[in-house]
Amino acid sequence: MQASRPANPALAQRIARLLPALTPSHRQIADWVLAHPLHAATMPIDELAATVGVSVATANRFARALEFEGYAQFRAALVLGFETTLAPVERLRSKLEHSASVAEVCAGVLADIQHNVEATRQALDPRACAQAVEAILGARRVYVVGFGASSWLAGLLARGLDPYCENVQSLATVESASFAAKVLARARPADLLVAIAFPRYLADTVLLARQARDAGIPLLALTDRVTSPLAALGTVSLYAKVDSHYFASSEACALPLIEALCSAVAHRAKGSVKAATQLAESVLPWLHGADGARPGTGRAKTPPPRQRAAARTARISR
C-alpha cells in the first residue's frame, strides 16, 4: 500500500530529497510519518519514539537530519495543512494540562456556551435574517442538508419549519450523501437548499451546496464564519459562534440560531396559529396528562377510530 503524503507537500519533498542520506532508524521514522501524517502531527516526541520503536534521542536526531532545529520545528511543519483538523485536538490537549473538578468543567462549558450565544446575538445581520425568512417562506420546497453532527441540527431545523412550510425535507438520512444528491437533482430554482456545516466542515455538505448553487438553486448557509467554505456559496448566510475547548464545535451553540430562525418563520408565516393548533390537536392523544388520560396511570385512553385515523394521517404527512 502506498503511503499517504503529509498535508504539507514541502515536507514530503524534503523527506524524499534527504531520504538516501538517512540512517536505517531515521528511515523507519520517515516511513511511519509518511504513512500516518495526521497521527504524527498530534504526537509529542516521546510518544512518536515509543510508537515507532526508537529512542527519543533518535527521533530528535531525525528532525535535525531533515534540517530542522529540533523536533518542535519538525512537528510544526508537519501540522501545516492540518490546522483546521487538528485545532480541536490541540485545544483539548491544552485544556487537559490544567486540572479541574467536574463541577468546574461543567460550569466553564456553560459559561462558554453563554458567551457564544451572546456573541451570535450581537453579530446577527438583520438584513440577512429577513432574507433567510423570506427565502424559506417563498420556496416551493425546502431541502435541509447537514452531515455528521450537523445531521441532528438539520433534523431539528426541518422539524421546526415543517408546520409553516408546505414541503420541508431533511436530506440527512441513513443513505448518506448519495440520497441527498439524487433528491437535489430534481430541485429547481423555485426551491431552497439550507446547508448546515460547522467545524469540522464535511466535504459532502460543501459539495452538495456547490452543486445546488451551480444549478441555480438558492442556498441558505448556516455556518460559523465568513471564511467557512459554505459562506462563499450561500445566497444568504447566517452565522453562529460555536467555539469549544473540548470538541470541534459546540452544537449547543448552533441550536439557538436554528430555534431563532424557526421562531422568525413562525412569526412571519400566514396561518401560523392555525398550524400550531392543528399540530397540537394531532398529538393530543399521545400527550401525558392531556384530556382522556386515566388519572394516576399516565396512560391515555384509546382514541376513537376517527381520531386515531386522523392522527395516523397527521403522522404520515409529517
C-alpha positions, 0 to 999 in steps of 0.5 A: 500500500502506498503511503499517504503524503503529509498535508504539507507537500514541502515536507514530503519533498524534503523527506524524499530529497534527504531520504538516501542520506538517512540512517536505517532508524531515521528511515523507519521514522520517515516511513511511519510519518509518511504513512500516518501524517495526521497521527504524527502531527498530534504526537509529542516526541516521546510518544512518536519514539515509543510508537515507532520503536526508537529512542527519543534521542533518535527521533530528535536526531531525525528532525535535525537530519531533515534540517530542522532545529529540533523536533518542535520545528519538525512537528510544526511543519508537519501540522501545516495543512492540518490546522483546521483538523487538528485545532480541536485536538490541540485545544483539548490537549491544552485544556487537559494540562490544567486540572479541574473538578467536574463541577468546574468543567461543567460550569466553564462549558456553560459559561462558554456556551453563554458567551457564544450565544451572546456573541451570535446575538450581537453579530446577527445581520438583520438584513440577512435574517429577513432574507433567510425568512423570506427565502424559506417562506417563498420556496416551493420546497425546502431541502435541509442538508447537514452531515455528521453532527450537523445531521441532528441540527438539520433534523431539528431545523426541518422539524421546526419549519415543517408546520409553516412550510408546505414541503420541508425535507431533511436530506440527512438520512441513513443513505448518506450523501448519495440520497441527498444528491439524487433528491437535489437533482430534481430541485429547481430554482423555485426551491431552497437548499439550507446547508448546515456545516460547522467545524469540522466542515464535511466535504459532502455538505460543501459539495452538495451546496456547490452543486445546488448553487451551480444549478441555480438553486438558492442556498441558505448557509448556516455556518460559523464564519465568513471564511467557512467554505459554505459562506462563499456559496450561500445566497444568504448566510447566517452565522453562529459562534460555536467555539469549544475547548473540548470538541470541534464545535459546540452544537449547543451553540448552533441550536439557538440560531436554528430555534431563532430562525424557526421562531422568525418563520413562525412569526412571519408565516400566514396561518401560523396559529392555525398550524400550531393548533392543528399540530397540537390537536394531532398529538393530543392523544399521545400527550401525558396528562392531556384530556382522556388520560386515566388519572394516576396511570399516565396512560391515555385512553384509546382514541376513537377510530376517527381520531386515531385515523386522523392522527395516523394521517397527521403522522404520515404527512409529517 
